[in-house]
Amino acid sequence: MDSILATFLANPFVYLSMPLISGLVGFATNVLAIKMMFEPVDFIGRKPLLGWQGIIPRRAPKMAAISVETITRHLISQEEIFNRLDANKIASALEPALNDLVPDLVDDIMEQYQPRLWEFTPTLVKRRVYHNVQREAPALIHDIMDQLTRNISQVYDLEDMVVTTLSDNKALLNQIFQEVGHSEFRFISRSGFYFGVLFGVLQTGIWLFFPGVVAAPRVWTPCRLRNERYRSADDLPRDPIGVGPLSIQGLFIKRQSEVARDYGRLVANSVLTPANIIKGLLQGPHSDRFFSMITRHVQRVVDNQSSVAKPVVTLAVGTQTYRDIKQSAVNLLIERLPTTLQHIEKYADEALDLESTLSHRLQRLSPAKFEGMLRPAFEQDEWLLILVGAALGFCVGTAQLLFFL
């Protein structure tokens, strides 16, 4: 015992600094591991081995698919989204835009196929034609919405829209995980220091009682143990456990209400937005079916407008030209559709009320399902994070060994 005390007194600064250094290393490795989960967003270096890209951005499609599973299986379906939209209110929201659009459509078609006739058509007659087409618009919208909601699975893919949105916007994917798990990431960073200090105390004892023992064994075991410990602290126990006057529960599970509010806000305002939903409808994998649906309804409107005069019209311009006119009407409308549909975004946002819906339903998820939201972020390429922590720990342990000896 006297020799141990003498050894300590000979280099008190060295031995007292070991827990502090160990704590700082623990803090640094954890902060670095968290940074490496999210940064950089784009690959830096020379592929495939020399460089790095944040784990979540690199696995964006897979991480986005995990988010889709949370949204579509547990929170809301695409059928419910479209059922919340009222066809009459959509028609009202689109009416000003359609009224402005109809004259341009009619003029473009007539100037293309019957320029001289349209040029000499009296203004009063032209206005009558505009008015007749405008009068058909509400019924057209109502019919399209009715068929859309009844056949939504055939013309829309919500999962594809969410995956595409998050895969194309990796910074947004990062933001969702960072904001949802900000408290847990802060806990992991700080606890790295505290547990590092405890390990440093153990390390100091080993050096005092067993002089010369290499410090590098700290490399693998603490990294793996820390990883499992953080998981347990974040997620377990799922249900509150009373320990005397204290109540113990996993940090992430305990914050379910707060996380639900943050997640609902982020997803509603950045992912399941009316603009993204419309974009998915117009550019998604089933957009051709949606446009075919529009084609049938618009061509029916053209037929209705020609009605009694249709035989005369087809005789005057020819059957094929009449078909081309109908297709031109469809093409022009589809071309203007993205801009026109922007007018329903405000109504759709109010009608869908997704932020409130997502937050409320997320709060009601079971702890096991709720836990699955963030856990995949830790599990993806976990071995790389452990390897980085091990390498840093090895370097510090080796430096301590050289310095102390």
Legacy VTK file of the C-alpha trace (Angstrom):
# vtk DataFile Version 3.0
C-alpha trace
ASCII
DATASET POLYDATA
POINTS 405 float
0.000 0.000 0.000
2.869 2.344 0.809
4.373 1.727 -2.612
1.032 2.512 -4.273
0.748 5.773 -2.323
4.329 6.630 -3.170
3.647 5.968 -6.846
0.600 8.239 -6.751
2.417 11.046 -4.905
5.302 10.848 -7.342
2.978 11.828 -10.240
-0.298 13.104 -8.746
-1.124 15.283 -11.750
-0.754 12.351 -14.113
-3.072 10.081 -12.164
-5.639 12.768 -11.371
-5.757 13.757 -15.022
-6.581 10.241 -16.230
-10.316 10.364 -15.295
-10.606 13.833 -16.827
-8.902 12.768 -20.045
-11.049 9.655 -20.196
-14.164 11.777 -19.697
-13.164 14.180 -22.448
-12.441 11.284 -24.790
-15.835 9.767 -23.997
-17.531 13.091 -24.671
-15.560 13.651 -27.889
-16.243 10.182 -29.290
-19.958 10.513 -28.642
-20.200 13.987 -30.171
-18.188 12.777 -33.152
-20.417 9.720 -33.556
-23.554 11.894 -33.547
-22.009 14.305 -36.057
-21.063 11.391 -38.289
-24.658 10.182 -38.294
-25.781 13.375 -40.019
-22.771 15.066 -41.620
-21.687 15.661 -44.237
-24.929 15.552 -46.203
-23.047 14.783 -49.429
-20.081 12.432 -49.757
-16.698 14.063 -49.197
-13.573 12.266 -50.378
-12.893 9.651 -53.004
-15.356 6.808 -53.355
-15.755 4.079 -52.362
-13.465 3.900 -49.315
-11.639 7.205 -48.902
-14.201 9.615 -47.523
-17.377 9.887 -45.529
-21.039 10.759 -45.825
-23.417 11.007 -42.888
-25.072 7.654 -42.187
-28.606 8.991 -42.433
-28.025 10.964 -45.688
-26.174 7.974 -47.167
-29.048 5.668 -46.300
-31.686 8.269 -47.190
-34.000 5.914 -49.145
-33.954 3.316 -46.361
-34.401 5.914 -43.617
-37.200 7.515 -45.645
-38.860 4.105 -45.964
-38.765 3.789 -42.169
-40.487 7.173 -41.873
-43.079 6.077 -44.439
-43.874 3.000 -42.379
-44.467 5.171 -39.323
-46.702 7.552 -41.274
-48.772 5.222 -43.436
-49.168 2.249 -41.091
-49.676 4.024 -37.795
-50.713 7.626 -38.453
-52.712 8.255 -41.629
-53.520 6.613 -44.966
-53.752 8.169 -48.399
-57.436 7.217 -48.530
-58.123 9.276 -45.417
-56.147 12.225 -46.764
-58.195 12.478 -49.948
-61.487 11.746 -48.203
-60.958 14.877 -46.121
-61.073 17.052 -49.248
-64.512 18.340 -50.218
-65.061 18.462 -53.997
-67.400 21.467 -53.774
-64.894 23.483 -51.741
-62.100 22.550 -54.130
-64.261 23.738 -57.027
-64.883 27.010 -55.190
-61.182 27.458 -54.521
-60.324 26.761 -58.167
-63.163 28.801 -59.677
-61.281 32.127 -60.042
-58.259 30.408 -61.573
-60.374 28.307 -63.949
-62.440 31.309 -65.017
-59.197 33.035 -65.984
-57.850 29.911 -67.640
-60.847 29.016 -69.841
-60.614 31.967 -72.285
-56.933 31.223 -72.884
-57.641 27.542 -73.493
-60.513 28.207 -75.891
-58.538 30.872 -77.773
-55.467 28.637 -78.102
-57.496 25.713 -79.455
-59.593 27.756 -81.869
-56.592 29.736 -83.159
-54.807 26.453 -83.791
-57.606 24.658 -85.643
-59.983 27.368 -86.918
-58.016 30.627 -86.841
-60.037 32.511 -89.504
-63.404 31.422 -88.109
-62.401 32.453 -84.576
-60.946 35.732 -85.782
-64.288 36.802 -87.281
-66.430 35.407 -84.463
-68.180 38.271 -82.639
-66.914 39.021 -79.127
-70.372 38.378 -77.679
-70.384 34.860 -79.137
-66.881 34.212 -77.820
-67.966 35.258 -74.338
-70.898 32.905 -74.594
-68.546 30.037 -75.447
-66.307 30.963 -72.498
-69.285 31.065 -70.176
-70.581 27.670 -71.294
-67.195 26.043 -70.659
-66.816 27.788 -67.279
-70.233 26.538 -66.271
-69.061 22.961 -66.798
-65.986 23.376 -64.568
-67.550 22.648 -61.123
-69.176 19.442 -62.360
-65.901 18.433 -64.009
-63.963 18.940 -60.760
-66.599 17.113 -58.742
-66.525 14.109 -61.094
-62.724 13.950 -61.089
-62.564 14.181 -57.272
-65.241 11.519 -56.893
-63.416 9.105 -59.170
-60.091 10.017 -57.574
-61.231 9.167 -54.040
-62.883 5.933 -55.187
-59.773 4.781 -57.053
-57.035 6.484 -55.041
-54.859 3.365 -54.705
-54.694 3.097 -58.495
-53.759 6.710 -59.234
-51.694 7.755 -56.210
-48.812 6.367 -54.148
-48.298 8.179 -50.845
-45.339 6.008 -49.874
-43.504 6.873 -53.086
-44.173 10.583 -52.525
-42.751 10.526 -48.978
-39.696 8.459 -49.938
-39.001 10.684 -52.957
-39.370 13.873 -50.916
-37.032 12.736 -48.129
-34.530 11.069 -50.451
-34.255 14.204 -52.570
-33.984 16.442 -49.494
-31.442 14.778 -47.226
-31.096 17.917 -45.101
-34.808 17.647 -44.271
-34.373 13.984 -43.333
-31.547 15.007 -41.009
-33.680 17.748 -39.520
-36.487 15.342 -38.668
-34.212 12.947 -36.787
-32.240 15.738 -35.116
-35.263 17.652 -33.866
-37.160 14.554 -32.801
-34.163 13.188 -30.890
-32.456 16.396 -29.746
-32.758 15.604 -26.026
-31.515 12.055 -26.516
-28.510 13.200 -28.526
-27.693 15.766 -25.848
-27.926 13.050 -23.189
-25.601 10.785 -25.176
-23.019 13.566 -25.543
-22.998 14.494 -21.862
-23.131 10.979 -20.518
-20.055 10.181 -22.576
-18.126 12.454 -20.245
-19.647 11.088 -17.032
-19.135 7.443 -17.899
-15.722 8.269 -19.315
-14.719 9.707 -15.937
-15.906 6.533 -14.197
-13.877 4.442 -16.597
-10.918 6.759 -16.038
-11.132 6.130 -12.300
-11.029 2.401 -12.993
-8.138 2.937 -15.361
-6.268 4.942 -12.733
-6.710 2.127 -10.221
-5.343 -0.380 -12.718
-2.296 1.787 -13.328
-1.673 2.186 -9.610
-2.172 -1.447 -8.624
-0.816 -2.985 -11.816
1.806 -0.547 -13.147
2.556 -0.786 -16.845
-0.692 -2.448 -17.906
-1.616 -1.135 -21.342
-4.559 1.266 -21.322
-5.681 0.371 -24.830
-8.083 -2.425 -23.747
-10.518 0.399 -23.122
-10.998 0.562 -26.883
-13.574 -2.085 -27.732
-15.442 -2.906 -24.569
-16.398 0.642 -23.501
-17.477 1.572 -27.024
-19.817 -1.379 -27.259
-21.043 -1.027 -23.690
-21.665 2.682 -24.126
-23.667 2.006 -27.260
-25.918 -0.517 -25.502
-26.172 1.680 -22.420
-27.401 4.680 -24.429
-30.032 2.563 -26.098
-31.257 1.382 -22.744
-31.291 4.855 -21.257
-33.159 6.268 -24.252
-35.731 3.505 -24.649
-35.891 1.373 -21.507
-37.794 0.897 -19.381
-40.745 1.552 -21.666
-43.181 1.826 -18.770
-42.439 3.899 -15.640
-40.862 1.883 -12.818
-41.056 3.170 -9.285
-37.814 3.101 -7.279
-38.655 4.540 -3.897
-39.774 8.128 -4.456
-38.355 8.082 -7.987
-39.971 7.033 -11.264
-37.626 5.659 -13.928
-38.520 5.531 -17.627
-36.620 5.610 -20.927
-35.865 9.211 -21.926
-37.286 8.954 -25.450
-40.434 7.156 -24.303
-40.908 9.648 -21.485
-40.915 12.500 -24.005
-43.542 10.890 -26.249
-45.936 13.864 -26.103
-43.196 16.371 -26.890
-41.731 14.217 -29.662
-45.208 13.719 -31.138
-45.731 17.491 -31.378
-42.329 18.049 -33.013
-42.733 15.142 -35.423
-46.280 16.128 -36.368
-45.202 19.704 -37.044
-42.176 18.737 -39.140
-43.952 16.107 -41.233
-47.079 18.209 -41.790
-45.133 21.371 -42.692
-42.303 19.815 -44.697
-43.348 16.383 -46.006
-47.124 15.885 -46.213
-47.725 19.382 -47.544
-50.490 20.072 -50.078
-47.786 21.064 -52.583
-45.970 17.734 -52.170
-49.232 15.776 -52.323
-50.161 17.526 -55.580
-46.653 16.972 -56.944
-46.972 13.265 -56.143
-50.262 13.198 -58.010
-48.793 14.896 -61.086
-45.343 13.288 -61.105
-45.747 10.043 -59.150
-45.512 6.517 -60.569
-49.272 6.453 -61.275
-49.545 9.956 -62.753
-50.330 8.519 -66.189
-53.514 6.993 -64.761
-54.465 10.314 -63.207
-53.963 12.099 -66.523
-55.997 9.418 -68.293
-58.796 10.099 -65.850
-58.598 13.834 -66.606
-58.511 13.104 -70.329
-61.779 11.175 -70.213
-63.581 13.877 -68.266
-62.273 16.826 -70.301
-63.127 15.141 -73.583
-66.616 14.506 -72.245
-66.952 18.241 -71.533
-65.890 19.027 -75.106
-68.499 16.581 -76.406
-71.137 18.162 -74.191
-70.317 21.599 -75.560
-70.641 20.453 -79.145
-73.691 18.233 -78.280
-76.315 18.733 -81.000
-73.855 20.386 -83.341
-71.318 17.563 -83.079
-72.255 15.917 -86.426
-71.989 19.303 -88.162
-68.681 20.071 -86.408
-67.146 16.736 -87.363
-68.381 17.200 -90.924
-66.874 20.679 -91.077
-63.462 19.920 -89.547
-63.228 16.163 -89.983
-63.406 13.375 -87.406
-59.646 13.225 -86.820
-59.371 16.995 -86.402
-62.238 16.892 -83.908
-60.332 14.260 -81.929
-57.194 16.417 -82.102
-59.169 19.362 -80.743
-60.301 17.310 -77.758
-56.762 16.088 -77.117
-55.406 19.634 -77.403
-57.887 20.748 -74.755
-56.606 17.977 -72.497
-52.936 18.780 -73.156
-53.374 22.489 -72.504
-55.241 21.857 -69.267
-52.631 19.375 -68.013
-49.884 21.835 -68.924
-51.508 24.523 -66.748
-52.537 22.092 -63.992
-49.530 22.528 -61.639
-50.011 26.302 -61.508
-53.796 26.056 -61.291
-53.778 23.553 -58.419
-51.689 25.905 -56.294
-54.937 27.739 -55.573
-56.256 24.840 -53.470
-53.198 24.580 -51.186
-54.565 26.924 -48.519
-57.920 25.136 -48.384
-56.231 21.696 -48.420
-53.943 22.653 -45.551
-56.929 23.679 -43.414
-59.069 20.701 -44.414
-56.369 18.077 -43.859
-55.219 19.454 -40.467
-52.355 16.987 -40.606
-50.208 18.513 -37.868
-52.907 17.957 -35.266
-53.800 14.509 -36.604
-50.232 13.222 -36.731
-49.336 14.580 -33.286
-52.459 13.182 -31.636
-52.107 9.718 -33.148
-48.406 9.569 -32.441
-49.102 10.265 -28.788
-51.413 7.242 -28.728
-48.846 4.803 -30.183
-47.711 1.986 -27.931
-44.217 2.439 -26.440
-42.855 -0.382 -28.612
-44.077 1.198 -31.877
-43.108 4.679 -30.756
-39.608 3.505 -29.876
-39.112 2.258 -33.444
-39.176 5.806 -34.802
-35.655 6.732 -33.685
-33.937 3.402 -33.032
-33.184 2.723 -36.741
-31.050 5.878 -36.795
-28.741 4.255 -34.234
-28.715 0.851 -35.871
-27.714 1.874 -39.398
-23.983 1.152 -39.942
-23.534 1.024 -36.180
-20.263 -0.855 -36.574
-18.678 2.154 -38.312
-19.413 4.408 -35.359
-18.012 1.802 -32.980
-14.892 1.527 -35.147
-14.345 5.293 -35.100
-14.758 5.405 -31.328
-12.398 2.455 -30.973
-9.755 4.118 -33.162
-9.933 7.338 -31.167
-9.811 5.435 -27.881
-6.815 3.447 -29.100
-4.942 6.619 -30.054
-5.614 8.245 -26.687
-4.762 5.047 -24.787
-1.500 4.724 -26.702
-0.652 8.380 -26.045
-1.314 7.861 -22.329
0.869 4.780 -22.315
3.778 6.569 -23.993
3.383 9.635 -21.817
3.120 7.827 -18.501
5.927 5.443 -19.209
LINES 1 406
405 0 1 2 3 4 5 6 7 8 9 10 11 12 13 14 15 16 17 18 19 20 21 22 23 24 25 26 27 28 29 30 31 32 33 34 35 36 37 38 39 40 41 42 43 44 45 46 47 48 49 50 51 52 53 54 55 56 57 58 59 60 61 62 63 64 65 66 67 68 69 70 71 72 73 74 75 76 77 78 79 80 81 82 83 84 85 86 87 88 89 90 91 92 93 94 95 96 97 98 99 100 101 102 103 104 105 106 107 108 109 110 111 112 113 114 115 116 117 118 119 120 121 122 123 124 125 126 127 128 129 130 131 132 133 134 135 136 137 138 139 140 141 142 143 144 145 146 147 148 149 150 151 152 153 154 155 156 157 158 159 160 161 162 163 164 165 166 167 168 169 170 171 172 173 174 175 176 177 178 179 180 181 182 183 184 185 186 187 188 189 190 191 192 193 194 195 196 197 198 199 200 201 202 203 204 205 206 207 208 209 210 211 212 213 214 215 216 217 218 219 220 221 222 223 224 225 226 227 228 229 230 231 232 233 234 235 236 237 238 239 240 241 242 243 244 245 246 247 248 249 250 251 252 253 254 255 256 257 258 259 260 261 262 263 264 265 266 267 268 269 270 271 272 273 274 275 276 277 278 279 280 281 282 283 284 285 286 287 288 289 290 291 292 293 294 295 296 297 298 299 300 301 302 303 304 305 306 307 308 309 310 311 312 313 314 315 316 317 318 319 320 321 322 323 324 325 326 327 328 329 330 331 332 333 334 335 336 337 338 339 340 341 342 343 344 345 346 347 348 349 350 351 352 353 354 355 356 357 358 359 360 361 362 363 364 365 366 367 368 369 370 371 372 373 374 375 376 377 378 379 380 381 382 383 384 385 386 387 388 389 390 391 392 393 394 395 396 397 398 399 400 401 402 403 404
